[in-house]
Amino acid sequence: MPLLPAGRVIAIDAGPHEIKVVLAQLFLKRITILARETIAVPASPAGDDSGLAKLLKSTCHRLGGYPMALALPQHLTLSQVIDLPMAPRSDVRKLIENETVSLSGLSGTKITHDYAALAPFGQYQNPYWITLCQEQEVAAEIGRLGLAREDVCDATSVGNALQAAYLNRIPATVPTVLTDIGGRSTTVVILHKGQTVHISSFGMGAEMLFESVASERDCSPAAAVEWGIANNLFAGAAASAALPLLMDNWHDELLRIIREWLSDQSELALDLETFQFVLGGAGAVFQGLVPHLNQRFGAPRFLPWPGDTENNSQAPGHYAVAVGAAVQALGKNPQSASLLPADLRAHWKTQKSWLRLQSVCFLLLLLLAIFLGAGAWNKLSLIRHKAALMQQAELALEKVAQNEKASQGLALEYERLRPALDYQRRTIDILQTLAALNQARSNRVLWLGLFADQPGYFNAPVDTNKVPVAAGPPLPASPAVSATATNVQSIQPNLIAEIGIPEDGEAMRQTLGQLVADFKKNPRFRNVDILPAEQRRAPADYKVNNPDHYFTIAFELADHEFRQVQPPRQLASPSGSTNGSVKMEVPAPTPLSRSDTNGKGNTP
């Protein structure tokens, strides 16, 4: 999937007898090998590669059909260090193109090349690593393997792939010589200060070694390999007569190449003893090969390929070249050496641009989906919260409705009992007022001529001996009683008492004033005052009494009334209907007094 954050590539190392295929993945700047496979090249007539192409296509399809990278045979390519004059970066490409034509010696042939800057070493002050190859050689290799041209995303040489695989595992290294004993040749890579400074090859490969053992044992090369893996062919009873001599010749040729390079780099002051040798490839499968080579040196200089995890039936670094091609294709080779033709580079550059654009669109869609999901989750949370609040509100309204119904029932019950309570209170007021009048009579010389409530008193007929006074608001007191009475317009009498005082003159007025003052001290009365003569009624017979010694006292009781309770207002239920409360209609209380039988007023 191109939209995945990891890049994947299928790297192919095509030898004469077998093809190594590796599926590699780049994720978070780390390369992981996901699969390794070896395809045996089927026997076919010369020039007929259809069987090989079919097997390779099937294998790549099974691994996922990812873009493919090729490792070209080293003898088809050229890699060299050149020293350029100090020039602006924009001029470096043109200078290298000129050097490429000069190195190849083929001005009329299309050359594909790549270059990478190196750290200065020896005589080189501004060194660059150049790798070049003819485009037709790349096309021929793609055609031999039966691959679609547009499916190949990168190509490099065996030597550059070897150094890419090694430096990707061990970035900082001592002076090292990497050797890969391939099928028909051996590739030599010299590393100095963690960078490749020389690549070469010579024509001694694994075929020659396998055939020598096969001729001795009169068996097939495959059987010779199995025999060399199971037995030490360099020492002991199973030692081969020809194989040690061949490896000695191979060793001498390897040292010749290194000495030639050292002679050209005398400024480095290096010798053979400073190098370590890392052995890999198909020819390194023989048991006892590394100890035999170290015996020639007299010291342990040769080492197997580091960190090799393949099984014992394969040589150390069996997939090293294929892994290096994958490292190059995934862009993690610090010393890039891509040999992909220019048109394919432009094609894959466009493809990568589209993939980046698709990745950006995918990320934007992913972010949008995350935001939409977060928004939807937030909305769902709000909906759930609102539903919970609505449920709580409905429960609260139901409880309020229940409380209202209970309050209405309580109010109705109270209104049913309120008249009786009011009668009881007013009865107590009348009895306590009579007790106060009785107490006042016991301390003074006076008598009680009449005691009535307000309705009973003012509904009585007017005294026939006096001028009738129309019912209405209270009138001002006469001059005869103004000295002892207050303004009676503000008094609202509840009880009326007529007091007879036998004294005359000033003594009578003092007794009346003292009596009214004592009544005012009683907390049961809000106000006590003398009722003016104009407002007096005559419910009693005054023919036997002296009206000049009679005074009417009005008592306004304190407000202890049991007030009427207003019914609660109706509440709307959550569904919009009323909660069933009804409006209370309480009948007016029955008057406290009843009319007497003779129609002369009301008595308590």
GUMARVEX-206002 format. One line per field, with one value per residue (C-alpha): residue number from 0; residue in one letter; x, y, z. Coordinates in steps of 0.25 Angstrom, whole numbers, plus 2048, in hexadecimal, padded with zeros to 3 digits. Each point is the difference from the previous one (the first is absolute). Layout:
REM GUMARVEX-206002
vonu (NUM,...)
tise (a,...)
east (X,...)
north (Y,...)
up (Z,...)
REM end
This chain:
REM GUMARVEX-206002
vonu (0,1,2,3,4,5,6,7,8,9,10,11,12,13,14,15,16,17,18,19,20,21,22,23,24,25,26,27,28,29,30,31,32,33,34,35,36,37,38,39,40,41,42,43,44,45,46,47,48,49,50,51,52,53,54,55,56,57,58,59,60,61,62,63,64,65,66,67,68,69,70,71,72,73,74,75,76,77,78,79,80,81,82,83,84,85,86,87,88,89,90,91,92,93,94,95,96,97,98,99,100,101,102,103,104,105,106,107,108,109,110,111,112,113,114,115,116,117,118,119,120,121,122,123,124,125,126,127,128,129,130,131,132,133,134,135,136,137,138,139,140,141,142,143,144,145,146,147,148,149,150,151,152,153,154,155,156,157,158,159,160,161,162,163,164,165,166,167,168,169,170,171,172,173,174,175,176,177,178,179,180,181,182,183,184,185,186,187,188,189,190,191,192,193,194,195,196,197,198,199,200,201,202,203,204,205,206,207,208,209,210,211,212,213,214,215,216,217,218,219,220,221,222,223,224,225,226,227,228,229,230,231,232,233,234,235,236,237,238,239,240,241,242,243,244,245,246,247,248,249,250,251,252,253,254,255,256,257,258,259,260,261,262,263,264,265,266,267,268,269,270,271,272,273,274,275,276,277,278,279,280,281,282,283,284,285,286,287,288,289,290,291,292,293,294,295,296,297,298,299,300,301,302,303,304,305,306,307,308,309,310,311,312,313,314,315,316,317,318,319,320,321,322,323,324,325,326,327,328,329,330,331,332,333,334,335,336,337,338,339,340,341,342,343,344,345,346,347,348,349,350,351,352,353,354,355,356,357,358,359,360,361,362,363,364,365,366,367,368,369,370,371,372,373,374,375,376,377,378,379,380,381,382,383,384,385,386,387,388,389,390,391,392,393,394,395,396,397,398,399,400,401,402,403,404,405,406,407,408,409,410,411,412,413,414,415,416,417,418,419,420,421,422,423,424,425,426,427,428,429,430,431,432,433,434,435,436,437,438,439,440,441,442,443,444,445,446,447,448,449,450,451,452,453,454,455,456,457,458,459,460,461,462,463,464,465,466,467,468,469,470,471,472,473,474,475,476,477,478,479,480,481,482,483,484,485,486,487,488,489,490,491,492,493,494,495,496,497,498,499,500,501,502,503,504,505,506,507,508,509,510,511,512,513,514,515,516,517,518,519,520,521,522,523,524,525,526,527,528,529,530,531,532,533,534,535,536,537,538,539,540,541,542,543,544,545,546,547,548,549,550,551,552,553,554,555,556,557,558,559,560,561,562,563,564,565,566,567,568,569,570,571,572,573,574,575,576,577,578,579,580,581,582,583,584,585,586,587,588,589,590,591,592,593,594,595,596,597,598,599,600,601,602,603)
tise (m,p,l,l,p,a,g,r,v,i,a,i,d,a,g,p,h,e,i,k,v,v,l,a,q,l,f,l,k,r,i,t,i,l,a,r,e,t,i,a,v,p,a,s,p,a,g,d,d,s,g,l,a,k,l,l,k,s,t,c,h,r,l,g,g,y,p,m,a,l,a,l,p,q,h,l,t,l,s,q,v,i,d,l,p,m,a,p,r,s,d,v,r,k,l,i,e,n,e,t,v,s,l,s,g,l,s,g,t,k,i,t,h,d,y,a,a,l,a,p,f,g,q,y,q,n,p,y,w,i,t,l,c,q,e,q,e,v,a,a,e,i,g,r,l,g,l,a,r,e,d,v,c,d,a,t,s,v,g,n,a,l,q,a,a,y,l,n,r,i,p,a,t,v,p,t,v,l,t,d,i,g,g,r,s,t,t,v,v,i,l,h,k,g,q,t,v,h,i,s,s,f,g,m,g,a,e,m,l,f,e,s,v,a,s,e,r,d,c,s,p,a,a,a,v,e,w,g,i,a,n,n,l,f,a,g,a,a,a,s,a,a,l,p,l,l,m,d,n,w,h,d,e,l,l,r,i,i,r,e,w,l,s,d,q,s,e,l,a,l,d,l,e,t,f,q,f,v,l,g,g,a,g,a,v,f,q,g,l,v,p,h,l,n,q,r,f,g,a,p,r,f,l,p,w,p,g,d,t,e,n,n,s,q,a,p,g,h,y,a,v,a,v,g,a,a,v,q,a,l,g,k,n,p,q,s,a,s,l,l,p,a,d,l,r,a,h,w,k,t,q,k,s,w,l,r,l,q,s,v,c,f,l,l,l,l,l,l,a,i,f,l,g,a,g,a,w,n,k,l,s,l,i,r,h,k,a,a,l,m,q,q,a,e,l,a,l,e,k,v,a,q,n,e,k,a,s,q,g,l,a,l,e,y,e,r,l,r,p,a,l,d,y,q,r,r,t,i,d,i,l,q,t,l,a,a,l,n,q,a,r,s,n,r,v,l,w,l,g,l,f,a,d,q,p,g,y,f,n,a,p,v,d,t,n,k,v,p,v,a,a,g,p,p,l,p,a,s,p,a,v,s,a,t,a,t,n,v,q,s,i,q,p,n,l,i,a,e,i,g,i,p,e,d,g,e,a,m,r,q,t,l,g,q,l,v,a,d,f,k,k,n,p,r,f,r,n,v,d,i,l,p,a,e,q,r,r,a,p,a,d,y,k,v,n,n,p,d,h,y,f,t,i,a,f,e,l,a,d,h,e,f,r,q,v,q,p,p,r,q,l,a,s,p,s,g,s,t,n,g,s,v,k,m,e,v,p,a,p,t,p,l,s,r,s,d,t,n,g,k,g,n,t,p)
east (800,807,7F9,806,80B,80A,807,802,809,803,80F,806,80E,801,80B,803,7FA,7F7,7F9,7FF,7F3,7FE,7F3,805,7F8,804,7F8,804,80E,803,801,7FA,801,7F2,803,80C,7FF,80A,7FB,808,802,7FA,808,7FC,806,809,7F9,7F2,7FD,7F1,801,808,7F7,7F4,806,804,7F3,7F8,80A,7FE,7F1,800,808,7F6,804,808,80A,80D,80E,80C,80E,808,80D,80C,807,7F5,802,80B,802,80C,804,802,806,7F8,805,7F9,7F3,7F2,7F6,7F9,80C,803,7F6,806,80E,7FC,7F9,80D,808,7F6,802,80F,800,7F7,807,7F2,7FB,7F5,7FA,7F6,806,7F9,807,7FF,80A,802,809,80B,808,80E,80B,80E,802,7F2,7FB,7F2,7FE,7F3,7FC,7FB,7F9,7FC,7FA,7FB,7F1,7FF,807,7F5,7F5,807,800,7F1,7FC,808,7F8,7F3,7FC,7F7,809,7F7,800,80F,802,80F,80D,80E,80C,804,80C,7F7,7F5,80A,806,7F1,7FC,80D,800,7F1,803,80E,801,80D,80B,80F,807,7F8,800,7F3,801,7F4,803,7F5,7FD,80A,808,805,7FC,80A,7FB,80A,7FB,807,7FB,7F2,7FF,803,80D,802,7F8,806,7FD,808,7FC,801,7F2,7F8,7FE,80F,801,7F4,804,80E,7F9,7F6,80B,808,7F4,7FA,7F2,7F8,803,7F4,805,80E,7FA,7F9,80D,807,7F6,800,810,80C,806,80D,805,7FE,7FC,7F6,80A,7FF,80D,7FB,7F8,80B,809,7F4,7FD,80F,800,7F3,807,80C,7F7,7F8,80D,805,7F4,802,80F,7FD,7F6,80A,80B,7F7,7FC,80D,7FC,7F7,80C,7F8,804,7FA,801,7F6,7F5,7F5,7FA,7F1,7FD,7F2,7FA,7FD,80E,801,7F7,80C,803,80E,802,802,80A,808,801,804,80B,806,800,805,7F5,7F1,7FD,7F5,7F2,7F2,7F6,7FA,7F3,7FC,7F3,7FF,801,80C,7FD,803,80D,802,7FA,7F8,7F6,80A,7FF,7F1,7FF,80A,7F7,7F4,808,803,7F2,7FA,80A,808,80D,809,809,7F5,803,7F3,801,7F2,7FE,7FC,7F2,7FD,805,7F7,7F4,803,802,7F2,7FB,806,7FA,7F2,802,803,7F4,7F8,806,7FD,7F2,7FE,806,7F6,7F5,804,801,7F2,7FB,806,7FA,7F2,801,804,7F4,7F6,805,7FF,7F2,7FC,805,7F8,7F3,802,803,7F3,7F8,805,7FC,7F3,7FD,805,7F7,7F4,802,802,7F3,7F9,804,7FC,7F2,7FF,805,7F5,7F5,805,800,7F2,7FB,806,7FA,7F2,801,805,7F5,7F6,806,802,7F2,800,80E,7FB,7F4,808,80A,7F5,7F9,80D,801,7F2,802,80D,7FA,7F4,80B,807,7F3,7FD,80D,7FF,7F2,806,80A,7F7,7F2,7F9,7F7,7FF,7F3,803,80A,7FF,808,801,7F5,7F6,802,800,7F4,7F7,7F6,804,7FC,7F2,804,80C,801,802,80D,802,809,80E,80E,803,7FD,809,7FD,7F8,806,7FB,809,80B,809,800,7FF,80A,7FC,7F7,801,80B,7FA,7F9,7F8,7FE,7F9,7F7,7FE,7F7,805,7F8,808,7F8,80A,7FE,809,80F,800,7F8,809,80C,7FA,7FC,80E,807,7F7,803,80F,800,7F9,80A,80B,7FA,808,7F3,7FB,806,7F9,7F5,7F8,7F3,7F5,7FA,7F2,7FC,804,7FA,7F4,7F5,7FE,7FD,7F4,806,7F3,804,80F,806,807,809,808,800,80D,802,80E,805,80A,808,806,80E,802,7FF,7F8,802,802,7FB,80A,801,800,80D,800,7FF,80D,802,805,80C,7F6,7F9,7F4,7FC,804,7F1,800,7F3,7FC,7FB,7F4,7FE,7F2,800,800,7F3,7FE,804,7F2,7F2,7F4,7F8,7F1,7FB,808,807,80E,80A,805,80D)
north (800,80D,808,7F8,808,7F5,7FF,7F2,7FB,7F2,7FF,7F6,7FB,7F7,7F6,7F6,7F4,806,80D,806,808,809,808,80C,80A,80E,805,80B,801,7F1,7F5,7F3,7F3,7FA,7F4,7F9,7F6,7F9,7FC,7F6,803,7F5,7FA,805,802,80C,80D,7FA,807,7FD,7F6,80A,80B,7F8,7FC,80E,806,7F6,802,80F,7FF,7F7,80A,80B,806,80C,808,7F8,804,7F9,7FD,800,7F8,807,7FF,807,80D,809,807,80A,80B,80E,80D,80C,80E,809,805,804,7F5,804,7FD,7F2,7F8,806,7FD,7F1,7FE,804,7F7,7F5,801,800,7F4,7F7,804,7FF,80D,7FB,7F6,804,7FF,800,804,805,807,803,809,7FA,805,804,7F5,7FE,808,804,80D,801,7F1,7FB,7F1,7FE,7F3,7FF,7F5,800,801,7F4,7F7,803,7FE,7F3,7FB,804,7F9,7F3,7FF,803,80C,80B,80D,809,7F6,802,80C,7FF,7F9,800,7F8,7F4,807,80C,7F7,7F9,80C,806,7F3,800,80F,7FF,7F6,806,80F,803,7F5,7FE,7FF,7F4,7F8,7FA,7F3,7FA,7F2,800,7F6,804,80B,806,80E,808,80D,808,809,80B,809,7FA,803,7F8,804,7F5,7F5,7F5,7F2,7F4,7F4,7F5,7FC,7F5,7F8,7FD,7FC,7F7,7F9,7FD,7F9,7F9,7FB,7FA,7F9,7FD,807,80B,80E,800,7F3,807,80B,7F7,7F8,80D,805,7F3,7FE,808,800,807,7F7,7F2,7F3,807,80B,803,800,80B,809,806,803,807,808,804,805,808,805,805,807,807,805,805,809,805,803,807,809,803,803,80B,805,801,80D,7F7,7F8,7F4,7F1,7F3,7FD,80C,7FA,7F6,7F7,7FC,7F4,7FD,7FB,7F2,7FC,802,7F4,7F6,7FC,804,80B,80B,7F9,7FC,80F,805,7F5,806,80E,7FA,808,800,80A,7FA,801,7FA,80A,806,7FE,7F5,7F9,7F6,7F1,7F8,7FB,80E,808,80C,80C,7F8,80B,80C,805,7FF,807,80B,802,802,80A,808,800,804,80C,7FC,7FE,80B,7FF,7FF,7F9,7FF,7FB,802,806,80F,7FD,7F6,809,80B,7F6,7FC,80E,803,7F3,804,80E,7FA,7F7,80B,808,7F4,7FE,80E,7FF,7F3,807,80B,7F7,7F8,80D,804,7F3,801,80E,7FB,7F4,809,80A,7F5,7FA,80D,802,7F2,804,80D,7F8,7F6,80B,808,7F3,7FE,80E,7FF,7F4,807,80C,7F6,7FA,80D,805,7F3,803,80E,7FC,7F6,80B,80A,7F5,7FE,80F,801,7F5,807,80D,7FA,7F9,80D,808,7F6,802,80F,804,7F8,805,80E,7FE,7FA,80B,80B,7F8,801,80F,802,7F9,806,80E,7FD,7FB,80E,807,7F8,803,80F,800,7F9,80B,80C,804,7FE,7F6,7FA,803,7FA,7F7,7FD,7FE,80A,7FA,7FE,80E,808,7F9,803,80C,80E,805,806,80A,805,806,7F5,7FF,7FA,7F4,804,804,803,80F,809,7FF,80A,80B,7F8,7F4,806,802,7F1,7FA,7FF,801,7F4,801,7F6,7F6,7F4,7FB,7F1,800,80B,802,80A,804,807,809,806,80B,80E,80A,800,7F3,7F9,805,7FB,7F2,7FF,805,7F6,7F5,802,801,7F3,7F9,805,7F9,7F3,7F9,7FA,80E,807,80D,804,80D,807,7FF,80E,802,803,7F1,7FA,7F7,7FD,7F1,801,807,80D,805,7FA,804,80E,801,80B,7F5,7F6,7FF,7F7,7FA,7FA,7F5,7FD,7F2,7FD,7F9,7F1,7FD,7F2,805,7FA,7F8,802,7F3,7FD,804,7F5,7FA,7FB,7F2,7FC,7FC,80E,7FC,804,7F8,7FE,80B,806,80E,800,808,801,806,80C,7FE,800,80D,7FF,806,7FC,808,7FF,7FD,80E,806,80A,7FD,7F4,7F9,7F8)
up (800,7FC,80A,80C,807,7FD,7F3,7FA,7F5,7FA,7FE,7F6,7FF,7F3,7FF,7F5,808,80B,802,80E,803,80C,805,808,807,805,80C,809,7FA,803,7F5,803,7F8,7FF,7F7,7F9,7F5,7F6,7F2,7F9,7F1,7F8,7F5,7F3,7F2,7FE,7FE,806,80D,800,80B,809,7FD,804,80D,804,7FC,808,80C,7FF,7FF,80D,807,7FD,7F3,805,7F8,7FD,801,7F9,803,7F3,7FE,804,7F3,7F9,808,804,80D,803,809,7F9,805,7FB,802,80A,7F8,804,802,7F3,7F8,806,7F8,7F3,804,804,7F3,7F9,808,7FD,7F1,803,809,7F7,7F3,7F9,7FB,7F7,80A,80B,80D,80D,80C,80F,809,80F,807,809,80C,7FC,801,7FB,7F4,7FD,805,7FA,7FD,7F9,7FF,7F2,7FB,7F1,7F6,7F2,800,7F6,80A,80A,7F6,7FC,80F,801,7F4,804,80D,7F9,808,7FB,7FE,808,80C,803,809,802,7FC,805,7FF,809,806,804,805,809,806,802,808,808,804,803,80B,804,7FD,806,7FD,7FF,7F3,7FA,7F3,7FD,7F7,7F9,7F9,7F6,7F5,7F6,806,80E,803,809,807,808,80C,806,80B,7FE,7F1,7F4,7F9,7F6,7F9,7F7,7FC,7FA,7F9,80B,805,807,7F3,7FF,80F,7FF,7F2,806,80C,7F6,7F7,80C,805,7F3,804,7FC,805,809,807,801,807,80A,802,803,80A,808,7FF,802,7F2,804,80B,805,7FA,7F7,7FB,7F1,7F8,7F6,808,80A,7F4,7F9,80C,802,7F1,804,80C,7F8,7F6,80B,807,7F2,7FE,80E,7FE,7F3,807,80C,7F6,7FA,80E,806,808,808,806,801,7FE,800,80F,802,7F8,805,7F5,800,7F8,7FA,7F3,7FB,801,80F,803,801,80E,805,7F5,80A,809,7F3,7FB,80E,800,7F4,807,80D,807,801,7F5,7F9,806,7FC,7FC,80C,806,7F7,804,7F4,803,7FE,7F2,7FB,800,809,7F9,7F6,7FF,802,7F2,7FF,80E,7FB,7F3,809,809,7F3,7FB,80D,800,80D,7F8,806,7F3,7F5,7F3,7F9,7F1,7FC,7F2,800,7FA,80B,80B,7FB,800,80E,804,7FB,807,80D,7FF,7FD,80C,809,7FB,802,80E,804,7FB,808,80C,7FE,7FE,80D,808,7FA,804,80E,802,7FA,80A,80B,7FD,7FE,80E,806,7FA,805,80E,800,7FB,80B,80A,7FB,801,80E,804,7F9,808,80D,7FC,7FE,80D,807,7FA,804,80E,7FF,7FB,80C,809,7FA,802,80E,802,7FA,809,80C,7FC,7FF,80D,806,7FA,805,80E,800,803,80D,804,7FD,809,80B,800,800,80B,808,7FD,805,80C,804,7FC,80A,80A,7FF,801,80C,806,7FE,806,80D,802,7FD,803,7F2,7F9,7F3,7F9,7F2,7F9,7F1,7F3,7F5,7F7,80B,806,7F3,7FB,80C,7FF,803,80E,7FF,80B,7F7,7F2,7F6,7FA,7F2,7FF,7FA,804,80E,804,809,80F,806,809,80C,7FE,7F8,80C,803,7F2,7F4,7F2,7FD,7F1,800,809,7FA,80C,801,80E,806,80F,807,80E,80B,809,80C,803,7FC,7F9,800,808,7F6,7F4,808,802,7F2,7FB,80A,7FB,7F2,802,808,7F5,7F6,808,7FD,7F4,7FB,7FC,7F4,804,80A,800,803,7F6,7FD,804,7F2,7FC,80C,7FF,80A,800,80F,807,806,806,80D,7FE,800,7F2,805,809,7F4,7F7,7F4,7FF,7F3,800,7F4,801,7FC,7F3,803,7F4,7F9,7F2,7F4,7F8,7F1,7F8,7F8,7F2,7F5,7FB,7F2,7FF,7F6,7F6,800,807,80E,80C,804,80B,802,804,80F,803,80F,805,809,80F,807,808,80F,805,7FE,801,80C,800,803,7F5,809,7FC,800,80C,801)
REM end
